[in-house]
Amino acid sequence: MNRHGGNDALSSDRTVGRRSLLKAAGATALASTLAATTAGRASATEELAWDAIVIGAGYAGGTAARELAAKGMRTLVLEARDRIGGRIWTGSFAGEQVEIGGGWFGPGQTNVERELQRYNITTSHDVAATRAVMPSGTGFTSQAPADAFGHLGTLFGQFYAGSETYFERPLEPLYRQDLLASVDATSLAARLGQLGLSTTDQKWINGSTSVFAGGPSSTGGLAGMAQWYQLAGGTYDGFLSTMSLKPAGGMISLLQAMLAGSTAKVRYNSPVTAITQGSTGLTTVKTASGVSFRAPVVVVAVPVNVWRTITFNPGLPQVHADAALEGVGVPTATKIWLQVRGVSDAVYAQAPEGSPILMMLPQKQLADGSRLYVAFAGAGLNVADAVAVQAAVRNLVPEATVVTYRAMQWGKDTYTRGGWALRKPGQLLRQLPAIQQPHGSMVFAGSDIASGWYGAFVEGAIESGLRAAQQAAVIAG
Ligand SMILES: Cc1cc2nc3c(=O)[nH]c(=O)nc-3n(C[C@H](O)[C@H](O)[C@H](O)COP(=O)(O)OP(=O)(O)OC[C@H]3O[C@@H](n4cnc5c(N)ncnc54)[C@H](O)[C@@H]3O)c2cc1C
């Protein structure tokens, strides 16, 4: 296993099924030719023909690869980065293990729970807030967390009223398709406008909706967040609990375990640039370095926002092309780790939409008395400007002095081009279930296109990886 937990070595003694041997025989001449044409770029001994190729080693691709390899299929994962995990990135900051991307899961996320159990990975609870800083008429006010979350719960109860009916079965979002037309067309901002709330209460809601929309609340769909709310049990406490649990070893530990126990090979630093479905039944996947790999079936497990950077031949079906153009991943998903001094308690802070920092969550207290916080920033904050970051933090917590910080702008990341996903108005009915369907010998995976805990949850990535593996196995025959 390499330092990122990937399975670097293609084990020569792995079990290969009869189907694979037959296909490999047909592909040998092809592989030799390719090896020759890519001389100097691909090793002569490198295998270029596989039973299945998975593009992207995030949770969706990792799940699909593990499942396909478990069926005896020789499976290659082509990963653009030098690490697995994609939008899950367990890194370090201020000497501590931190999550640069996704950080939590919650109870009731059954795929994650089952997988954690399978690999004996334990979990711990996140730090509870001891004070809440919330918008007031003139600025901000400090409250007991129970009071603040209680009021937020009341407001969100109004905001999502009716969602228990139109998302009667939230794991099957189209179960009450008959009720969804107007809901799906409604943005978060429009829904807020329907409620007739006081200005302060509007700020309480839009500080939260604009975080999840990763931009203006007008860009995020009500249906997207209402589905999460119902998945979490239809209460605000349930919704908060989706950010409560952490796996031992970080969010990456489960994916590492999944791939370490698999014969699937991960090839790093291999961004895919083109996928061509051939008439011979083999699909060719070309990487930026010019090396091509072939397989009867290919799983595309990169973020939807990245699809537009890959040349598909034949082109993507209309629904996929539309999603790629519109984007599903939110534009601004800037997560900042802060080490601060001068704050004696564990503050949860939330600011109105448009603020430079929209949300701050308390994390660990360090031995020297300083504290770690996670913040989510709005598009207006220049994270390269330490003075601006300090001012944005003091806007919420005036006594805080930022010692150091680490920001990740997922919207600007080449291999994500967006953050987590939140469907835009209309995308649910326009895209599901068509976007989950195979296109010839190509199948699609990713939390962005999951049915249940889609978009902002590893749970959905695993769901879609399992579905993609089933579809791929059928295509492979
Ligand atoms: C800031 C942030 C916070 C989040 N918080 C949470 C949370 O608390 N809990 C939670 O459950 N989820 C959270 N999420 C969402 C979660 O991270 C994602 O839903 C999930 O990780 C997506 O998995 P995936 O496999 O679908 O996509 P990805 O993780 O994006 O994996 C796709 C992979 O494809 C690779 N790739 C891209 N382009 C190419 C190419 N051309 N060729 C080859 N490979 C390519 C990428 O490098 C990546 O490894 C968060 C996301 C972000 C950004």
PDBQT file of the ligand as one rigid body, heavy atoms in Angstrom, charges set to zero:
ROOT
HETATM    1  C1  LIG A 501     -15.577  21.358   1.753  1.00  0.00    +0.000 C 
HETATM    2  C2  LIG A 501     -16.406  20.106   1.678  1.00  0.00    +0.000 A 
HETATM    3  C3  LIG A 501     -17.025  19.657   2.815  1.00  0.00    +0.000 A 
HETATM    4  C4  LIG A 501     -17.790  18.495   2.772  1.00  0.00    +0.000 A 
HETATM    5  N1  LIG A 501     -18.322  18.002   3.926  1.00  0.00    +0.000 NA
HETATM    6  C5  LIG A 501     -18.830  16.753   3.945  1.00  0.00    +0.000 A 
HETATM    7  C6  LIG A 501     -19.116  16.112   5.174  1.00  0.00    +0.000 A 
HETATM    8  O1  LIG A 501     -18.909  16.675   6.250  1.00  0.00    +0.000 OA
HETATM    9  N2  LIG A 501     -19.623  14.850   5.135  1.00  0.00    +0.000 N 
HETATM   10  C7  LIG A 501     -19.817  14.180   3.961  1.00  0.00    +0.000 A 
HETATM   11  O2  LIG A 501     -20.256  13.016   3.994  1.00  0.00    +0.000 OA
HETATM   12  N3  LIG A 501     -19.518  14.756   2.773  1.00  0.00    +0.000 NA
HETATM   13  C8  LIG A 501     -19.025  16.019   2.757  1.00  0.00    +0.000 A 
HETATM   14  N4  LIG A 501     -18.683  16.601   1.575  1.00  0.00    +0.000 N 
HETATM   15  C9  LIG A 501     -19.060  15.931   0.329  1.00  0.00    +0.000 C 
HETATM   16  C10 LIG A 501     -18.172  14.729   0.044  1.00  0.00    +0.000 C 
HETATM   17  O3  LIG A 501     -16.832  15.088   0.183  1.00  0.00    +0.000 OA
HETATM   18  C11 LIG A 501     -18.472  14.268  -1.371  1.00  0.00    +0.000 C 
HETATM   19  O4  LIG A 501     -19.858  14.080  -1.536  1.00  0.00    +0.000 OA
HETATM   20  C12 LIG A 501     -17.794  12.952  -1.718  1.00  0.00    +0.000 C 
HETATM   21  O5  LIG A 501     -16.499  12.886  -1.183  1.00  0.00    +0.000 OA
HETATM   22  C13 LIG A 501     -17.757  12.830  -3.222  1.00  0.00    +0.000 C 
HETATM   23  O6  LIG A 501     -17.195  11.591  -3.596  1.00  0.00    +0.000 OA
HETATM   24  P1  LIG A 501     -17.093  11.224  -5.127  1.00  0.00    +0.000 P 
HETATM   25  O7  LIG A 501     -16.314   9.985  -5.208  1.00  0.00    +0.000 OA
HETATM   26  O8  LIG A 501     -18.433  11.283  -5.733  1.00  0.00    +0.000 OA
HETATM   27  O9  LIG A 501     -16.277  12.450  -5.784  1.00  0.00    +0.000 OA
HETATM   28  P2  LIG A 501     -14.796  12.940  -5.474  1.00  0.00    +0.000 P 
HETATM   29  O10 LIG A 501     -14.473  12.750  -4.043  1.00  0.00    +0.000 OA
HETATM   30  O11 LIG A 501     -14.700  14.322  -6.000  1.00  0.00    +0.000 OA
HETATM   31  O12 LIG A 501     -13.894  11.952  -6.296  1.00  0.00    +0.000 OA
HETATM   32  C14 LIG A 501     -13.672  12.120  -7.678  1.00  0.00    +0.000 C 
HETATM   33  C15 LIG A 501     -12.259  11.724  -7.995  1.00  0.00    +0.000 C 
HETATM   34  O13 LIG A 501     -12.040  11.892  -9.395  1.00  0.00    +0.000 OA
HETATM   35  C16 LIG A 501     -10.751  12.423  -9.583  1.00  0.00    +0.000 C 
HETATM   36  N5  LIG A 501     -10.710  13.084 -10.880  1.00  0.00    +0.000 N 
HETATM   37  C17 LIG A 501     -11.236  14.253 -11.263  1.00  0.00    +0.000 A 
HETATM   38  N6  LIG A 501     -11.005  14.499 -12.545  1.00  0.00    +0.000 NA
HETATM   39  C18 LIG A 501     -10.318  13.438 -13.020  1.00  0.00    +0.000 A 
HETATM   40  C19 LIG A 501      -9.796  13.090 -14.289  1.00  0.00    +0.000 A 
HETATM   41  N7  LIG A 501      -9.943  13.885 -15.352  1.00  0.00    +0.000 N 
HETATM   42  N8  LIG A 501      -9.143  11.916 -14.409  1.00  0.00    +0.000 NA
HETATM   43  C20 LIG A 501      -8.987  11.086 -13.352  1.00  0.00    +0.000 A 
HETATM   44  N9  LIG A 501      -9.450  11.377 -12.131  1.00  0.00    +0.000 NA
HETATM   45  C21 LIG A 501     -10.119  12.528 -11.961  1.00  0.00    +0.000 A 
HETATM   46  C22 LIG A 501     -10.579  13.377  -8.421  1.00  0.00    +0.000 C 
HETATM   47  O14 LIG A 501      -9.229  13.685  -8.198  1.00  0.00    +0.000 OA
HETATM   48  C23 LIG A 501     -11.214  12.579  -7.291  1.00  0.00    +0.000 C 
HETATM   49  O15 LIG A 501     -10.281  11.761  -6.641  1.00  0.00    +0.000 OA
HETATM   50  C24 LIG A 501     -17.945  17.789   1.564  1.00  0.00    +0.000 A 
HETATM   51  C25 LIG A 501     -17.334  18.267   0.398  1.00  0.00    +0.000 A 
HETATM   52  C26 LIG A 501     -16.573  19.410   0.454  1.00  0.00    +0.000 A 
HETATM   53  C27 LIG A 501     -15.916  19.910  -0.798  1.00  0.00    +0.000 C 
ENDROOT
TORSDOF 0
